[in-house]
């Protein structure tokens, strides 16, 4: 169970759909990660994701 402090810190990401954009390859990343899954770059910037988006699901089960 998440503590109140953890919920408070993640509220923008949780309720505003804040993701990242890789500065190396331009890939959009959600949820935010330390490393771009497409190119391996660590240079990313935050971006508010618009309400209507195309979602790509990667099923590796």
C-alpha positions as CSV (number, residue, x, y, z in Angstrom):
1,X,0.0,0.0,0.0
2,X,1.3,3.4,-0.9
3,X,2.0,5.9,1.8
4,X,0.3,9.4,1.7
5,X,3.7,10.9,0.7
6,X,4.1,8.6,-2.3
7,X,0.6,9.4,-3.5
8,X,1.2,13.1,-3.1
9,X,4.5,12.9,-5.1
10,X,3.0,10.9,-7.9
11,X,-0.3,12.8,-8.2
12,X,0.7,14.8,-11.3
13,X,1.8,11.7,-13.2
14,X,-1.3,9.8,-12.1
15,X,-4.0,12.3,-12.8
16,X,-2.5,14.5,-15.6
17,X,-0.9,11.7,-17.7
18,X,2.6,13.2,-17.6
19,X,5.0,11.2,-19.7
20,X,8.4,11.8,-21.3
21,X,9.8,12.4,-24.7
22,X,13.2,11.0,-25.6
23,X,15.5,13.8,-26.8
24,X,17.6,11.2,-28.7
25,X,14.9,9.5,-30.9
26,X,11.7,11.4,-30.1
27,X,9.8,8.4,-28.7
28,X,7.0,9.1,-26.3
29,X,7.4,7.2,-23.0
30,X,4.6,6.4,-20.5
31,X,5.0,5.8,-17.6
32,X,8.2,7.9,-17.3
33,X,11.4,5.8,-17.1
34,X,15.1,6.5,-16.5
35,X,16.1,5.1,-19.9
36,X,14.4,5.2,-23.3
37,X,13.2,1.7,-24.2
38,X,13.6,2.5,-27.9
39,X,17.2,3.8,-28.1
40,X,18.7,3.6,-24.6
41,X,19.2,7.3,-24.1
42,X,18.9,8.8,-20.6
43,X,18.1,12.3,-21.9
44,X,14.3,12.8,-21.7
45,X,12.0,15.7,-21.0
46,X,8.5,15.7,-19.4
47,X,5.4,16.2,-21.5
48,X,1.7,16.4,-20.7
49,X,0.0,13.8,-22.8
50,X,-3.2,15.0,-24.5
51,X,-6.5,13.3,-23.7
52,X,-6.9,11.4,-27.0
53,X,-3.9,9.4,-28.0
54,X,-3.1,6.3,-29.9
55,X,-1.9,3.6,-27.6
56,X,0.6,0.9,-28.6
57,X,0.4,-2.1,-26.4
58,X,3.5,-4.3,-26.2
59,X,2.4,-7.8,-25.0
60,X,5.4,-9.8,-23.9
61,X,3.6,-12.5,-21.9
